[in-house]
Amino acid sequence: MNVNAPSRYLRVALEAFASIARNLRRSRGFATVPLRHYNGYRLCAMRRAHLDGALALYAKLHDGRAMDLPRRWLYRLAGNRLGVVALDTQDRVVGAAFYGFSRRDLLEGRVHSSFSGVDPAHRGQGLATELRRTAILHFRANGVRGYSSRISADNVASLKPSLRLGFRIAERYHDPISGELRYYLVCDFDDDYLDDATQGQTPEPQPQPPETERKAVP
């Protein structure tokens, strides 16, 4: 028996508790994500009634792997302030986005996207961009400076909408587990974000050289 196992499990549990507490504390005064309409869809707060559908979509887009238990509890407690869903005309969850605050985010005044995805049957209609736009409008209105995300370099479906909204590549690194090239992107709302008024005037964005390069996840 590994004598270090109990202490390792305790450390993981304490880190999970600290993460939940940190996010609840930071989002305590936030308003609920506002309702928006787009092309027949409703984009709104991830309330408890939507959580099962959002988690099912997460698992579907992760080859059946469920979200970890601490985050499931976080979004049960604060999903209406830290999550966005896209609903079809029958109120089914067809898009979902989960956000949170790491220690780095708190220091830099940003919120991090841990997952954003759209059901394959509803892709190609701009929902990915609208999920991000809804989150950006919500967090900016609640005093957050900016938004960060990690996206694989070959994940064009996520990368293009992010660049279209004004994200810039701040770092690039190779994931120590998968070995794939990933980007760490940031979008500071007052300096980078491209709102509705600029969308039609902005040429298709291209990835720019990152500000820094890392070999592993920070």
C-alpha positions as CSV (number, residue, x, y, z in Angstrom):
1,M,0.0,0.0,0.0
2,N,1.3,3.4,-0.9
3,V,1.6,5.3,2.5
4,N,1.5,8.6,0.7
5,A,-1.9,7.9,-0.9
6,P,-4.0,9.3,2.0
7,S,-2.0,12.6,2.1
8,R,-2.3,12.9,-1.7
9,Y,-6.0,12.4,-1.6
10,L,-6.3,14.9,1.2
11,R,-4.3,17.4,-0.8
12,V,-6.5,17.0,-3.8
13,A,-9.6,17.3,-1.7
14,L,-8.3,20.5,-0.1
15,E,-7.4,22.0,-3.5
16,A,-10.9,21.2,-4.8
17,F,-12.5,22.8,-1.8
18,A,-10.3,25.9,-2.2
19,S,-11.2,26.2,-5.9
20,I,-14.9,26.0,-5.2
21,A,-14.6,28.5,-2.3
22,R,-12.5,30.9,-4.5
23,N,-15.0,30.9,-7.3
24,L,-18.0,31.3,-5.0
25,R,-16.3,34.2,-3.2
26,R,-15.3,35.9,-6.5
27,S,-18.7,35.5,-8.1
28,R,-20.8,36.2,-5.0
29,G,-21.9,39.7,-6.1
30,F,-22.4,38.9,-9.8
31,A,-25.7,39.4,-11.5
32,T,-27.2,36.4,-13.3
33,V,-26.2,35.9,-16.9
34,P,-28.7,37.9,-18.9
35,L,-31.0,36.4,-21.5
36,R,-30.1,37.0,-25.2
37,H,-31.8,35.8,-28.4
38,Y,-29.9,34.8,-31.5
39,N,-31.2,33.2,-34.7
40,G,-34.1,31.3,-33.0
41,Y,-31.9,30.2,-30.0
42,R,-31.9,31.5,-26.4
43,L,-28.7,32.2,-24.6
44,C,-29.0,32.4,-20.9
45,A,-27.7,31.6,-17.4
46,M,-26.9,27.9,-16.7
47,R,-29.6,27.3,-14.0
48,R,-29.9,24.0,-12.2
49,A,-32.7,23.0,-14.6
50,H,-30.1,23.2,-17.5
51,L,-27.2,21.6,-15.7
52,D,-27.9,18.0,-16.6
53,G,-28.2,18.9,-20.2
54,A,-25.0,21.0,-20.1
55,L,-23.0,18.2,-18.4
56,A,-24.4,15.6,-20.9
57,L,-23.1,17.8,-23.8
58,Y,-19.8,18.2,-22.1
59,A,-19.5,14.4,-21.8
60,K,-20.6,13.9,-25.4
61,L,-17.9,16.2,-26.6
62,H,-15.3,14.5,-24.4
63,D,-15.8,10.9,-25.6
64,G,-18.1,10.1,-22.7
65,R,-15.8,11.5,-19.9
66,A,-17.8,13.3,-17.2
67,M,-16.8,16.6,-15.8
68,D,-14.9,16.2,-12.5
69,L,-17.0,16.3,-9.3
70,P,-15.7,19.6,-7.8
71,R,-16.7,21.5,-10.9
72,R,-20.1,19.8,-11.1
73,W,-20.7,21.0,-7.6
74,L,-19.5,24.5,-8.4
75,Y,-21.9,24.9,-11.3
76,R,-24.7,23.5,-9.3
77,L,-24.1,26.2,-6.7
78,A,-23.2,29.1,-9.1
79,G,-24.0,28.1,-12.6
80,N,-26.3,31.0,-13.1
81,R,-23.3,33.3,-12.6
82,L,-20.5,31.2,-14.1
83,G,-22.2,29.3,-16.9
84,V,-24.0,30.0,-20.2
85,V,-26.2,27.7,-22.2
86,A,-27.8,27.9,-25.6
87,L,-31.3,26.5,-25.8
88,D,-33.2,25.4,-29.0
89,T,-36.9,26.0,-29.5
90,Q,-37.7,23.0,-27.4
91,D,-35.6,24.2,-24.5
92,R,-32.9,21.6,-25.0
93,V,-29.3,22.5,-24.2
94,V,-27.4,22.6,-27.6
95,G,-24.5,24.7,-26.4
96,A,-22.8,25.3,-23.1
97,A,-19.9,27.2,-21.7
98,F,-18.3,26.9,-18.2
99,Y,-16.1,29.6,-16.6
100,G,-14.1,29.9,-13.4
101,F,-11.3,31.7,-11.6
102,S,-7.9,30.2,-11.1
103,R,-5.3,31.9,-8.9
104,R,-3.7,33.3,-12.0
105,D,-7.1,34.7,-13.2
106,L,-7.6,36.4,-9.8
107,L,-4.2,38.0,-10.0
108,E,-4.7,39.2,-13.6
109,G,-8.3,40.2,-13.2
110,R,-9.6,37.7,-15.8
111,V,-12.0,34.8,-15.9
112,H,-11.1,31.5,-17.6
113,S,-13.1,29.4,-20.0
114,S,-12.8,25.8,-18.9
115,F,-15.1,24.5,-21.7
116,S,-17.3,25.9,-24.5
117,G,-19.0,23.7,-27.0
118,V,-21.9,23.3,-29.4
119,D,-23.7,20.1,-30.3
120,P,-22.5,19.0,-33.8
121,A,-26.1,19.1,-35.1
122,H,-26.2,22.9,-34.4
123,R,-22.8,24.0,-35.5
124,G,-22.1,26.4,-38.4
125,Q,-24.7,28.9,-37.2
126,G,-22.6,31.2,-35.1
127,L,-23.6,29.7,-31.8
128,A,-20.0,29.2,-30.6
129,T,-19.3,32.9,-31.2
130,E,-22.6,33.9,-29.4
131,L,-21.8,31.8,-26.4
132,R,-18.5,33.6,-26.0
133,R,-20.1,37.0,-26.7
134,T,-22.7,36.4,-24.0
135,A,-20.1,35.5,-21.5
136,I,-17.9,38.5,-22.4
137,L,-20.8,40.9,-22.0
138,H,-21.8,39.3,-18.7
139,F,-18.4,39.3,-17.1
140,R,-17.5,42.8,-18.3
141,A,-20.7,44.1,-16.8
142,N,-19.7,42.5,-13.5
143,G,-16.3,44.2,-13.3
144,V,-14.0,41.5,-14.7
145,R,-11.1,42.9,-16.7
146,G,-10.8,40.2,-19.3
147,Y,-11.2,36.6,-20.3
148,S,-8.7,33.7,-20.9
149,S,-8.9,30.4,-22.7
150,R,-6.7,27.4,-23.7
151,I,-7.3,26.0,-27.1
152,S,-5.4,23.4,-29.1
153,A,-3.8,24.8,-32.2
154,D,-5.7,22.4,-34.5
155,N,-9.1,23.2,-32.9
156,V,-10.1,25.6,-35.6
157,A,-13.8,25.5,-34.6
158,S,-12.9,27.1,-31.3
159,L,-9.9,29.1,-32.3
160,K,-11.5,31.1,-35.1
161,P,-14.6,32.4,-33.1
162,S,-12.2,33.4,-30.3
163,L,-9.9,35.4,-32.6
164,R,-13.0,36.9,-34.3
165,L,-14.0,38.3,-30.9
166,G,-10.6,39.9,-30.3
167,F,-8.7,37.2,-28.4
168,R,-4.9,37.3,-28.8
169,I,-2.4,34.5,-28.3
170,A,-0.4,35.3,-25.2
171,E,1.5,32.0,-24.9
172,R,1.9,28.7,-26.7
173,Y,3.0,25.5,-25.1
174,H,3.0,21.7,-25.6
175,D,0.7,19.8,-23.4
176,P,2.9,17.6,-21.2
177,I,0.4,14.7,-21.4
178,S,-0.9,14.8,-25.0
179,G,2.1,16.5,-26.5
180,E,-0.2,18.7,-28.6
181,L,0.5,22.4,-29.3
182,R,-1.9,24.6,-27.4
183,Y,-2.5,28.3,-27.1
184,Y,-3.2,30.4,-24.1
185,L,-5.4,33.3,-25.3
186,V,-6.5,36.4,-23.5
187,C,-9.1,39.1,-24.4
188,D,-9.1,42.3,-22.3
189,F,-12.6,43.7,-22.7
190,D,-11.7,47.4,-23.0
191,D,-8.7,46.9,-25.3
192,D,-9.3,43.8,-27.3
193,Y,-13.0,42.8,-27.5
194,L,-14.6,43.4,-30.9
195,D,-18.4,44.0,-30.3
196,D,-21.3,43.7,-32.7
197,A,-20.6,47.1,-34.2
198,T,-17.2,46.0,-35.4
199,Q,-17.9,42.5,-36.6
200,G,-18.8,43.4,-40.1
201,Q,-15.8,45.7,-40.5
202,T,-13.1,43.3,-39.3
203,P,-11.3,41.1,-41.7
204,E,-10.9,37.4,-40.9
205,P,-8.4,37.2,-38.1
206,Q,-5.3,35.1,-38.3
207,P,-3.2,33.7,-35.4
208,Q,-0.4,36.1,-34.5
209,P,2.9,35.2,-33.0
210,P,2.4,34.7,-29.2
211,E,3.9,37.1,-26.7
212,T,5.6,34.2,-24.9
213,E,6.2,30.5,-25.4
214,R,6.1,27.8,-22.8
215,K,6.9,24.1,-23.0
216,A,4.4,23.1,-20.4
217,V,1.1,24.3,-18.9
218,P,1.8,27.2,-16.5
